[in-house]
Amino acid sequence: MCAAWKVFCLSAIILAAAVGLAHLLVPDVVPVGYAEEPQASSAILAAFVLRAIALTAAWVAIITLVLLVGATLRQMFRRTAPRQS
């Protein structure tokens, strides 16, 4: 379980870093279809990469948290179940 918590914390840190970098480096970049004025292609690519990293880290965090909760519930119910012989 300790390794799962490490994965969860690492993915949460990566998610926060990617979102923070996106707001710091490319705050005004919007999807190409919604842009009224031309945008630099490097800014669009940077925003895309940071968004992909953030979404991947978010999914890893969610999946890890669900597995941790499931393992905890399994241990709880396994301890409280009466033993039959």
N, C-alpha and C positions, 0 to 999 in steps of 0.2 A: 504493500500500500504506500510505502514511502516513495517508491519510484513514480507511482501515479500522481502523487501530490507534487513531485518535482516537475513532471511533465505539465501538469495544470498550471503551476506557477510560472514556468518558463513560457508557456504559450500566452498567458495573461500579460507577462512583461513584453513579449514580442508584439502582441496586439496593441498595447498602450504606446509602445515606441513607434509602430507603423502609423498609427492614427496621429500621434504627435508630430511626426516628421511630415505627414501629409498636410497638416494644418500649418506647419512652419514653412515648408518648402514650396508647396503649390496650393495656396489657400483659395485662389479664385478660378481654378480649373474646373470646368463643368463638362459633362459628356458632349461629344462633338455635335450631336444633333440639336442640342439646346443652346449652343453658343451663337451669339449674335455678332460678335467680332472675332477675327482670326486669333487663334491661340498657337503658341509655340508647340511644335510637335514633341520637343524634349519634355515640356511640362506635362503634356498629355500622357506620354510614355511613363514618366515618373509617377504620375498620379495613378495610372493603371497598375504599375508594379506594386506600389505601396498599398493600393486597395486589395490586390490579390493576396499580398502577404497578410494583411489584416483579416481578410475573410478566412484564409486558411488557418490562421492562429485562433480565430474565434471558433471555428468548427472543431479544432483539436481540443480546445478548452471545454466546449460543450460536451463532446463525446467522453472526454476524460472524467468530467464531473458526473455525468450519468452513470458511468461505470463505477465510480467511487461510491455513489449513493446506492447503486444496486448491490455492490459487495457489502456495504455496511448493513443494508436491510437483510441481506442473506445471512450474515453473521448473527444479527439480532434474532431473526426467526428460528435459526438453527439452535441457538442457545435456549430459547423459551419453549421449544417443542418438547412435549413429554416423550420419554423413551419407552418403547414397548418391547417386551421380551417374548 
